[in-house]
Amino acid sequence: MTVREAPPAPSSGERPNQVSRETSVGVQRFGVLRYSGETCAALDDAVAVEEPLEIRIAGEPVAITMRTPGHDAELVLGFLLAEGIVRSVEEVGGIAHCGRPGESGNVIDVRSAPGHVIAWEPSGAMRRATLVTSACGVCGRRSIDDLLARVGEVQDEARFAVSWIRRLTRELSPRQANFAASGGVHAAALWDADGALYVLREDVGRHNAVDKVVGRAALDRRLPARGMVLVVSGRASFELVQKAAVARISMLVSVSAPSSLAVAAARQSGLTLVSFARDERFNVYAGEQRIIGSKQ
């Protein structure tokens, strides 16, 4: 598969089907006035970058999502997998930026691999809204029954120690470079079955960050991701459970609260859902059979 991203370009040492692992330039600096009590001071502030990305298949627009630029091919591949538009990375022949002059960084086109056809319905249920915001996710369109019918139940023998789960969100924070600079982006990270950090991505949209992580795993032929753990910096919503289940990830850990639909989806899909994972505490809402008292 050919993957071609707008600058920064992949390094010469990477394989053709990989995109750069460099952290995206996710912040922009602005001169601002800060008021504190009775004082006012001018300062230089970092703000998270948000720009539209138009996703096309064979030149036909599918969706527009607001995102933090960088790792766009990963984002698109993760989106296509989560939506069920493609079933595996083998169906994709190429992902490349395109478009008219001045917009090449914000338009990306997907081509099918030889012998495959990427089928989607421009006016049907498979198409997202014309504009998908960075906070939108699946916008409540997909039901739990739809998810289970498409991906089935997450089944594996993975087990996770309480002490290790406590460590995950503590290790996430220091690695969030764009959040440290701007305070305005979410992070998603995937830990492998051996307890090592595999990939971390940041974006203004929680679902975008997860799509980038899943897309990276797909490009590296790491799907299904059984035994792996997805950690997100915000809340756990239904769309994040959906994306984790599609990737066959064993456990989703969120720093903040889950939604009721996320809990219901996790319980029915067999995913382990851990939320409020901070300050050495966490709550287990689904899949408690995977939690053990000590590392085995």
C-alpha positions in Angstrom: 0.0 0.0 0.0 1.2 3.5 -0.8 0.9 6.1 1.9 1.8 9.7 1.0 1.4 12.5 3.5 1.8 16.2 3.2 4.9 17.6 4.9 6.5 16.6 7.2 7.3 13.7 4.8 8.3 10.2 5.9 12.0 9.7 6.5 14.0 7.8 3.9 14.4 4.8 6.2 10.7 4.0 6.4 8.9 1.3 4.5 6.6 2.6 1.7 3.4 1.6 3.6 4.4 3.5 6.8 3.8 7.2 7.7 6.1 9.3 9.8 6.2 8.6 13.5 7.2 12.2 14.2 4.9 14.1 16.5 2.6 16.4 14.5 3.0 20.2 14.9 -0.2 20.6 16.9 0.0 24.1 18.3 0.0 27.6 17.0 1.2 30.6 19.0 -0.9 33.8 19.5 -0.3 37.1 21.3 -2.9 37.5 24.0 -3.8 39.6 27.0 -4.1 37.8 30.3 -6.1 39.4 33.1 -5.4 38.3 36.6 -7.1 40.1 39.4 -6.4 43.8 38.8 -3.5 43.3 36.5 -3.3 42.7 32.7 -0.2 41.5 30.8 0.6 40.7 27.2 2.0 37.2 26.6 2.6 34.6 23.9 0.2 31.7 24.2 0.1 28.3 22.5 -3.3 27.1 21.1 -4.2 23.7 19.7 -4.4 23.6 15.9 -7.7 22.6 14.4 -8.3 22.3 10.6 -10.7 20.5 8.4 -9.8 17.3 6.6 -11.8 16.2 3.6 -11.8 12.4 3.2 -12.3 11.1 -0.4 -12.6 7.6 -1.9 -11.5 7.5 -5.5 -12.0 11.2 -5.7 -15.5 11.3 -4.3 -16.0 13.1 -0.9 -17.0 10.9 2.0 -16.7 13.1 5.0 -15.1 16.2 6.5 -13.7 16.0 10.0 -12.1 18.6 12.1 -8.7 17.5 13.4 -5.2 18.4 14.4 -3.0 18.1 11.3 -0.5 15.3 11.2 -0.7 11.5 10.9 -3.6 12.1 8.5 -3.3 8.7 6.7 -3.5 6.9 10.1 -6.6 9.0 11.0 -8.3 8.1 7.7 -7.5 4.4 7.8 -8.7 4.2 11.4 -11.9 6.0 10.4 -12.5 3.7 7.5 -12.0 0.6 9.7 -14.2 1.9 12.5 -17.0 2.8 10.1 -16.9 -0.6 8.4 -16.1 0.9 5.0 -13.0 -1.3 4.8 -12.5 -4.5 6.7 -8.7 -4.6 6.6 -5.6 -2.6 5.5 -5.2 -5.1 2.6 -8.2 -3.5 0.8 -6.5 -0.1 0.6 -4.1 0.5 -2.2 -3.0 4.1 -1.4 -3.7 7.1 0.8 -2.4 10.4 -0.4 -3.0 14.1 0.1 -4.4 15.9 -3.0 -6.6 18.8 -4.0 -6.4 22.2 -5.5 -3.3 24.5 -4.7 -3.5 25.7 -1.2 -5.6 22.9 0.1 -3.3 19.9 -0.5 -2.7 19.4 3.3 -6.5 19.2 4.1 -7.8 16.9 1.4 -6.8 13.2 1.3 -7.8 10.5 -1.2 -8.1 6.7 -0.7 -7.6 4.2 -3.5 -8.5 0.6 -3.3 -5.9 -2.2 -3.7 -5.9 -4.2 -6.9 -8.7 -6.8 -6.8 -10.6 -4.9 -4.2 -13.4 -2.3 -4.4 -14.1 0.0 -1.4 -17.9 0.1 -1.4 -19.7 2.9 0.3 -23.1 4.7 -0.1 -22.8 8.4 -0.8 -26.4 9.0 0.3 -26.9 6.0 2.5 -26.4 5.1 6.2 -22.6 4.6 5.7 -21.9 8.3 5.0 -21.2 10.6 7.9 -22.7 14.1 8.0 -21.3 16.7 5.6 -19.3 18.2 8.5 -18.0 16.1 11.4 -16.6 18.2 14.2 -13.6 17.2 16.2 -15.9 16.3 19.1 -18.5 14.5 17.1 -17.5 10.8 16.8 -20.3 8.8 15.3 -22.9 11.3 16.5 -25.2 8.6 17.9 -25.8 7.0 14.5 -24.6 3.5 15.2 -26.4 1.3 17.7 -24.9 -1.4 19.9 -26.7 -4.1 17.8 -25.1 -2.7 14.6 -21.7 -2.9 16.3 -22.1 -6.5 17.5 -23.5 -7.6 14.2 -20.4 -6.3 12.4 -17.6 -7.2 14.7 -18.9 -9.8 17.2 -17.7 -10.2 20.7 -14.2 -9.4 21.9 -12.8 -12.7 23.2 -9.3 -13.3 24.4 -7.4 -14.6 27.4 -5.7 -11.3 28.3 -5.3 -10.3 32.0 -4.2 -7.0 33.5 -2.8 -6.3 36.9 -4.3 -3.6 39.1 -0.9 -2.1 39.7 -0.2 -1.8 35.9 -3.6 -0.2 35.2 -2.9 2.4 37.8 0.4 3.2 36.0 -1.1 3.7 32.6 -2.7 7.2 32.9 0.2 8.3 35.1 2.6 7.5 32.2 0.3 9.1 29.6 0.5 12.7 30.8 4.2 13.3 30.5 4.1 12.1 26.9 1.5 14.6 25.7 3.7 17.2 24.1 1.0 19.1 22.4 -1.2 19.2 25.5 1.7 20.4 27.6 2.1 23.3 25.1 -1.6 24.2 24.5 -3.8 22.4 27.0 -6.2 22.0 24.1 -5.8 18.4 22.7 -6.7 14.9 23.7 -4.4 11.9 23.6 -4.9 8.2 22.8 -2.2 5.6 23.4 -1.9 1.9 22.8 0.1 -0.3 25.1 1.1 -3.8 23.9 0.6 -7.1 25.5 4.1 -6.9 27.1 3.3 -3.6 28.9 5.2 -1.3 26.6 3.9 1.8 24.9 3.3 1.1 21.3 2.0 4.4 19.9 0.6 7.7 21.1 -1.3 10.3 19.1 -2.8 13.7 20.0 -5.7 15.6 18.4 -8.3 18.1 19.2 -10.8 15.3 18.7 -10.9 12.3 21.0 -12.2 10.0 18.3 -9.5 11.4 15.9 -6.7 10.5 18.2 -8.1 7.0 18.5 -8.5 6.7 14.8 -4.8 7.7 14.3 -3.7 5.0 16.9 -5.8 2.3 15.2 -4.6 3.4 11.8 -1.0 3.1 12.9 -1.7 -0.4 14.1 -3.3 -1.3 10.9 -0.4 0.0 8.8 2.0 -2.0 11.0 -0.2 -5.1 10.6 -0.9 -5.2 14.3 -4.6 -5.7 14.0 -6.5 -7.5 15.5 -5.0 -5.9 18.6 -5.8 -8.7 21.1 -4.1 -8.3 24.5 -3.5 -4.5 23.9 -4.9 -1.6 26.0 -6.2 1.7 24.6 -5.8 4.6 27.0 -7.6 8.0 26.4 -7.1 11.3 28.1 -10.8 12.2 28.3 -14.1 10.5 28.8 -15.2 7.1 27.4 -18.0 7.5 24.9 -19.8 5.0 22.7 -17.7 5.8 19.7 -14.5 5.0 21.5 -15.8 1.7 22.6 -16.9 1.0 19.0 -13.4 1.8 17.7 -11.7 -0.4 20.3 -14.1 -3.3 19.6 -13.5 -3.1 15.8 -9.7 -3.2 16.4 -10.2 -6.1 18.8 -8.5 -4.2 21.6 -9.0 -6.0 25.0 -9.3 -3.0 27.3 -10.2 0.7 27.1 -9.0 3.0 30.0 -10.2 6.5 30.3 -9.2 9.3 32.6 -12.7 10.7 32.9 -16.2 9.3 33.0 -17.9 6.8 30.7 -21.3 7.3 29.1 -24.2 5.0 29.8 -24.1 3.8 26.2 -20.3 3.2 26.4 -20.9 0.9 29.4 -23.7 -1.0 27.8 -21.7 -1.4 24.6 -18.6 -2.6 26.5 -20.6 -5.1 28.5 -22.3 -6.6 25.4 -19.1 -6.6 23.3 -16.9 -8.2 25.9 -14.5 -5.2 26.1 -13.0 -4.4 29.5 -13.9 -0.8 30.3 -12.0 1.2 33.0 -12.8 4.8 33.7 -11.9 7.6 36.2 -8.4 6.2 36.1 -6.5 8.8 38.0 -4.9 9.5 41.4 -4.1 5.8 41.8 -7.8 4.9 41.5 -10.1 3.5 38.8 -13.6 2.1 38.3 -14.2 -1.1 36.3 -17.5 -0.9 34.4 -17.2 -4.0 32.2 -15.0 -7.0 31.6 -13.8 -7.3 35.2 -12.7 -10.9 34.6 -9.5 -9.5 32.9 -8.4 -7.6 36.1 -6.1 -9.4 38.5 -4.5 -8.3 41.7 -0.9 -8.6 40.6 1.1 -8.9 37.5 1.4 -12.5 36.3 
